Amino acid sequence: MAKPTINQCLVLVQRATSVSIPTTVFEYEVEVLRAIHGEQDVTVESTRAVPVPEGLNAVTAYAQLQRKYVDAKNQEAIKFVYRNVQALANASGLDYQRGDEETIRFEQATIVVHDEEPTAVTKVAKAA
Protein backbone atom coordinates (compact mmCIF):
# COMPACT_ATOMS: atom_id res chain seq x y z
CA MET A 1 0.00 0.00 0.00
CA ALA A 2 1.37 3.41 -0.99
CA LYS A 3 2.13 5.91 1.72
CA PRO A 4 -0.32 8.85 1.76
CA THR A 5 0.92 12.07 0.18
CA ILE A 6 0.29 15.76 0.70
CA ASN A 7 1.03 18.66 -1.64
CA GLN A 8 3.95 20.90 -0.76
CA CYS A 9 4.21 24.28 -2.49
CA LEU A 10 7.00 26.70 -3.25
CA VAL A 11 5.36 30.08 -2.62
CA LEU A 12 6.50 33.65 -3.23
CA VAL A 13 5.17 36.20 -0.74
CA GLN A 14 5.40 39.79 -1.99
CA ARG A 15 6.46 41.94 0.99
CA ALA A 16 7.37 45.18 -0.77
CA THR A 17 7.42 46.46 -4.33
CA SER A 18 10.71 44.75 -5.09
CA VAL A 19 10.91 42.10 -2.34
CA SER A 20 9.47 38.61 -2.68
CA ILE A 21 10.17 36.02 -0.03
CA PRO A 22 10.23 32.38 -1.17
CA THR A 23 8.95 29.81 1.29
CA THR A 24 7.89 26.18 1.17
CA VAL A 25 4.60 25.26 2.84
CA PHE A 26 2.00 22.55 2.66
CA GLU A 27 -0.84 23.42 0.30
CA TYR A 28 -3.35 23.96 3.11
CA GLU A 29 -1.21 26.85 4.42
CA VAL A 30 -1.36 28.80 1.13
CA GLU A 31 -4.88 30.08 1.83
CA VAL A 32 -3.79 31.24 5.30
CA LEU A 33 -0.92 33.17 3.71
CA ARG A 34 -3.36 34.74 1.25
CA ALA A 35 -5.68 35.74 4.09
CA ILE A 36 -2.75 37.38 5.92
CA HIS A 37 -0.90 39.03 3.00
CA GLY A 38 -3.59 39.38 0.34
CA GLU A 39 -4.52 37.17 -2.58
CA GLN A 40 -2.42 39.19 -5.04
CA ASP A 41 0.74 39.00 -2.88
CA VAL A 42 0.98 35.20 -2.61
CA THR A 43 1.96 33.22 -5.70
CA VAL A 44 2.38 29.45 -5.90
CA GLU A 45 5.43 28.79 -8.07
CA SER A 46 5.35 24.98 -7.95
CA THR A 47 3.60 22.11 -6.23
CA ARG A 48 4.76 18.56 -5.61
CA ALA A 49 3.36 15.58 -3.76
CA VAL A 50 5.44 14.42 -0.78
CA PRO A 51 4.81 11.65 1.76
CA VAL A 52 2.76 12.87 4.73
CA PRO A 53 5.31 13.43 7.52
CA GLU A 54 5.09 11.06 10.49
CA GLY A 55 2.68 12.45 13.07
CA LEU A 56 1.07 15.03 10.79
CA ASN A 57 -2.70 14.96 11.00
CA ALA A 58 -5.36 17.68 11.02
CA VAL A 59 -4.93 18.28 14.76
CA THR A 60 -1.16 18.75 14.62
CA ALA A 61 -1.42 20.81 11.40
CA TYR A 62 -3.96 23.19 12.99
CA ALA A 63 -1.79 23.55 16.09
CA GLN A 64 1.28 24.21 13.94
CA LEU A 65 -0.57 27.00 12.12
CA GLN A 66 -1.57 28.54 15.45
CA ARG A 67 2.00 28.36 16.71
CA LYS A 68 3.50 29.75 13.50
CA TYR A 69 1.08 32.67 13.15
CA VAL A 70 0.76 33.79 16.77
CA ASP A 71 -0.43 37.40 16.61
CA ALA A 72 -4.15 38.16 16.90
CA LYS A 73 -4.57 39.28 13.26
CA ASN A 74 -3.00 36.08 11.99
CA GLN A 75 -5.06 33.94 14.38
CA GLU A 76 -8.17 35.57 12.89
CA ALA A 77 -6.90 34.69 9.41
CA ILE A 78 -6.52 31.03 10.42
CA LYS A 79 -10.07 30.99 11.81
CA PHE A 80 -11.34 32.72 8.65
CA VAL A 81 -9.80 30.07 6.40
CA TYR A 82 -10.34 27.04 8.68
CA ARG A 83 -13.01 27.64 11.30
CA ASN A 84 -11.94 24.46 13.10
CA VAL A 85 -9.85 21.32 12.79
CA GLN A 86 -12.58 19.51 10.84
CA ALA A 87 -12.54 22.24 8.18
CA LEU A 88 -8.76 21.84 7.82
CA ALA A 89 -9.15 18.06 7.61
CA ASN A 90 -11.79 18.43 4.88
CA ALA A 91 -9.63 20.84 2.86
CA SER A 92 -6.30 19.05 3.27
CA GLY A 93 -7.28 15.39 3.33
CA LEU A 94 -5.31 14.93 6.56
CA ASP A 95 -6.57 12.33 9.04
CA TYR A 96 -9.02 13.43 11.71
CA GLN A 97 -11.70 11.50 13.54
CA ARG A 98 -14.58 13.30 15.28
CA GLY A 99 -14.16 12.97 19.00
CA ASP A 100 -10.38 12.87 18.83
CA GLU A 101 -8.80 14.45 21.83
CA GLU A 102 -5.15 15.34 21.63
CA THR A 103 -3.06 17.70 23.67
CA ILE A 104 -0.12 19.40 22.02
CA ARG A 105 2.21 21.11 24.47
CA PHE A 106 4.22 24.15 23.51
CA GLU A 107 6.64 26.32 25.47
CA GLN A 108 4.05 28.33 27.40
CA ALA A 109 0.66 27.20 26.18
CA THR A 110 -1.20 24.02 25.52
CA ILE A 111 -3.55 23.64 22.62
CA VAL A 112 -6.38 21.29 23.55
CA VAL A 113 -8.45 19.97 20.71
CA HIS A 114 -11.73 18.23 21.43
CA ASP A 115 -14.56 17.77 18.97
CA GLU A 116 -13.07 20.10 16.37
CA GLU A 117 -12.60 23.30 18.38
CA PRO A 118 -9.06 24.20 19.56
CA THR A 119 -8.72 26.30 22.69
CA ALA A 120 -5.51 27.85 24.00
CA VAL A 121 -5.12 27.29 27.73
CA THR A 122 -2.30 27.73 30.18
CA LYS A 123 -3.08 24.69 32.34
CA VAL A 124 -4.66 21.34 31.70
CA ALA A 125 -6.19 19.59 34.71
CA LYS A 126 -5.49 15.88 35.09
CA ALA A 127 -8.49 13.62 35.02
CA ALA A 128 -9.36 12.22 38.45
N, C-alpha and C positions, 0 to 999 in steps of 0.2 A: 504494500500500500504506500502510495506517495505521501511524503510529508506535506502538510498544508502550507500554502504560500500566502504572502501578503505583498501588496505593491509598495515599493519604496520609490520616492521621487526626488530628483534633483530639482531644487526650486531656487529661483532668483527672487529676492525681496528687494524692491526698490526703496532705498532709504533717503535718498536725496537725488537731485537732478542727475548727477553723474556717478552715483554710488549704488551699486547693486551687490547684495550680499548673497553668495551661494550657500545653500544649506541642504542637507539630505534629511528627509523626514518620511514617515509612513504616510500613505495617501490620505488617511483619515485626518491627519493634522493640517493638510493643505487648506481646508475650509476654515479652520481656526485661524490660520495665518491671514487668510483673506478677510475674515471678520475683524481682525486686529489692525491690519495695515491697509485694507482696501482692496477690492477685487482687481483693480487695474495695476496694483503694485506688487502682485504675486504672480509669477509666471512659472509654470511647470516646464522645465527643459527636457526632462526624460523620465521615464518610468520603467521599472523592471520588477519582476516577481522574485522575491527572496523567501527562503524558508521562514516560517513564523518562529521568532526567537523563543527559546525555552522559557516558560513562565509568562509569556505575553498572552493575556486574554483581555476581554473588555474592561474588567475591573482594574487590572494593573495599568492598562492604557489610559483610562480615564484619570486615574491617580497621577500618572506621569504627566499628563497634560496640566493638571492642577498644580503640580509641583514646578513645572517648567515655566508656566505663565502665572506667576503668583500675585501680581497686583490686581486691584479690584476691577479695573477696566478689562483686563484680559480674562479674569474669571467670568465676567459677564459675557464675553465673547464665546467662551467655552460653552456656557449654559445656553447661549443663543443658537449655537450650532448643534450641540448635543445636550438636550434638556436633562438627560440622565444616562446611566450606563447602558440601559437597554437600547436607547437611540444610537449610541456609539456602536454597540454590538450589531444592530441592524444595518448600519451604514458600512461597517468595516468587515463584517463576516467573522469577527473574532468570537471565540467561545464565550458564552454567558448563559447561565441557567437561572431562571427566576427563583428567588429564594436563597441564592448564594449569599453567604456572609463571609466576607474576608476583611481582615484588618491589615492595613499597610502602614507600617511605622516609618516616620521620617524623623529628622533631627529634633523638631520641637512640636510637631503635630502628628496626629493620627487621623488617617482618613478611614472612616468606617462606612462600608457599603452594605446596605441591607435592602432587599427588594427595590433595587434600581437607584435609590436616591443616596448620593454620597453626602456626608456631613463632616465638616472639619471639627474636631474636638481636641481638647488638650489632655484629657484623661479618659481612660476606658476602664470601667469597673469590671472586676472579675465576677463571673457568675458564681453564685453561692452553691 
